Amino acid sequence: MRRATAVAHANIALVKYWGKRDEALLLPESPSLSIALDRLFTTTTVELGVPSDSLVLDGRAAGEGELRRARFLLDAAGIGEGARIESRNSFPTAAGLASSASGFAALAVAACAAAGQKHTSRELSALARRGSGSAARSVPGGWAVWEDEFAEEVAPPGHLPIRAVIALCGEGKKDVGSRDGMKRSQDTSPYHAAFIAQCRRDYLEARALLRDRNLSALGALAESNALRMHADALAANPPILYWEPPTVSCLQALRRLRDGGLGAWATIDAGPHVVALCAPEDAPRVESTLRAIAGVRDVLVCAPAGGARVVEGDR
Amino acid sequence: MRRATAVAHANIALVKYWGKRDEALLLPESPSLSIALDRLFTTTTVELGVPSDSLVLDGRAAGEGELRRARFLLDAAGIGEGARIESRNSFPTAAGLASSASGFAALAVAACAAAGQKHTSRELSALARRGSGSAARSVPGGWAVWEDEFAEEVAPPGHLPIRAVIALCGEGKKDVGSRDGMKRSQDTSPYHAAFIAQCRRDYLEARALLRDRNLSALGALAESNALRMHADALAANPPILYWEPPTVSCLQALRRLRDGGLGAWATIDAGPHVVALCAPEDAPRVESTLRAIAGVRDVLVCAPAGGARVVEGDR
C-alpha cells in the first residue's frame, strides 16, 4: 500500500472562467486570472492498493457522483488500482465556497505522489483540470493564469499585497451548480458571446495591471468582470440568480466604502458570497463593515497562498 | 385664464424600454409593451394665462429642473403663455415608483385641454413622450405598445385578467436615474446590443401571447426581459445596481411560489421595486407572501387601468 497526503488552496478568479470550449476536456472559452487563498484549503490523503474505491469528505462518506468524479481523475492519471481517499476542508463545508478547486488539486497531487509518479506542475495542473476546471489554477497557486491545458503561476503570492475578505452571504447548496450554470449561460444567454469577448480583453488588461501592481484598477476590473458574469447568468433561460439579499448589501457597502475613500472591490463566484479585494491595511475595516451587515453569517480574511504540495508520503 | 385637470395612470412595461435611438426626440431603440396601473395615477391641473410658470408637486414647489422639463413640454405643444401647474400623485412620492410616466401624460392632456387644443390620442401620446419616453404609453393606457412617435392601446384593460402586485423594496431617490441609466447602458454595456435585439424578439412574442391571453408564458417572458434589462445595466461601466436586498428576497419568493404551482412572475423597472404579475384570484396570496418579506415596506395591488383623460375643465 502506498500513501500520500497533499494540501491545495482554493482560489478566487479576478477574471472569471464561465464557459467551456470543450465540454469533455474542460477547456475554457477564455483565459482566467486568480489568486490562491491561504485560509481556504483542502487536505487530501490517498492510499492506493486497497480492494475498492472509497471517498470520505470531512468525515462523511461521499455520494456516488463525487466518488465517480474522483475515479475519473484517477483513471486520467493512469491509476487503475483501488484508492481510499480522505479529504478535509479547512473551511465550512457546503457553505458554497469553491471547494472543488482545492479538492481536485489536492487529489491530483496526492494520488500521483502515492502512485510514485513524477510530474511537473503543468502536468499536475492539467490533471486537476479533469476533475474541475478551476482546480487547474489551484495547482500552481499564487497569481495564476489558465488558458489551455494547464494553469501557471505568473506572480508569486507576495507580488501584490492584497487581502480577500470573504463575506458568507448564504448557506446550503446552491440551486444551480457551477457546471450547469455555465452550460446554461453558454447555451441560452444572449449575452454570453459578449461576456467571453470581454473576458479576453479583461484578461490582457488584468495581466498588465498585476504587473504594475495597480490594485485599484485591478479591483475595479475584477468587480466589473464578476458583475458581468452574474449578468450573463441572469440573462440565461431560465434565469440564474446566485445572489442572496446580503449579497446586495455587501455590494452597496463596498461602494459606500469607496465613496468614502477606502479601496475595496467585490468579486463573486457562482454563489452568493462576496469576496472583497483590498490592501492588507484596509482589511480590518472592510471585515468589520461586512460583518455588521444583516444576513452575513461570517467573514474570513485571506491572504494569497502558494500552490498545491505533498505534505506527507511514503516516498 | 383657462384651466383644465387631467388624470393619467403610471404603467409598467412587460417588454422594457431601455435605450433611445434618438436622444433629443426620445425615440426608443426597440418597441415596448405595457399595462396601465389603476392605483398609481397623477392628477394634474394646468392654468394658462398667468404671469409666470410655476409647478407644485404633491404640495411642494418643484425644483428648477422639473420646471424646465414641464416648460419644454408646453413649448412642444405650442403653448407659450405662463402656466401654473399643480400635480399630485396617488402613490407614495419619491418612493421610486415611475411617476414621470403618469406625470407627463397628465400634464400633456391637461395643458392641451386648458389651451383649447383638440388632439387625437396619438398626438397627445407623442407630446407626452417629449417629457418622458414612457409617458407615451400612459396616454392610451390599457395594454399599450410604443415603437415610434406615439404609443397605442392594443387591448383594453380587461382583455387579460391580471394583477400587478407591487412590493416596495426601497426608499428615497435612486442613485442613477432612468434617463442616465439607459444612456450609460447604451454607451458602455457590452450586452446592450444583444438586449435590444432580444427586446425586438420579445415584443413580437409578447404581442402574440397577449392576443392568446397566455398569462403564464407572458409572465415568464416579462420576468426574463426585466432581468435582462437589469443585467444590461449591471454590465455597464461603472456598473449600475438598482436592486436592494428585498428585491432578491422577492424574486426568490416568487420562484418558490411558482415551484409550488402558483403562477406569479416579476418585472422590475429601473429601481428596486418588484412588480409581481399574476391572475386576479392569486393576488391575495402573492400580496401576503411579499408583505411578509423583511425589508418590504408596503405592497400595492393594481389592476389594469385606462388612458389619460380630462376630468375637469373650462371647455
Interface residues (C-beta under 8 A of the other chain):
Chain A: P190 Y191 A193 A194 F195 A197 Q198 A220 E223 S224 L227 R228 H230 A231 D232 L234 A235 N237 P238 P239 L241 W243 E244 P245 P246 T247 V248 S249 L251 Q252 R255 A294 G295
Chain B: P190 Y191 A193 A194 F195 A197 Q198 A220 E223 S224 L227 R228 H230 A231 D232 L234 A235 N237 P238 P239 L241 W243 E244 P245 P246 T247 V248 S249 L251 Q252 A294 G295
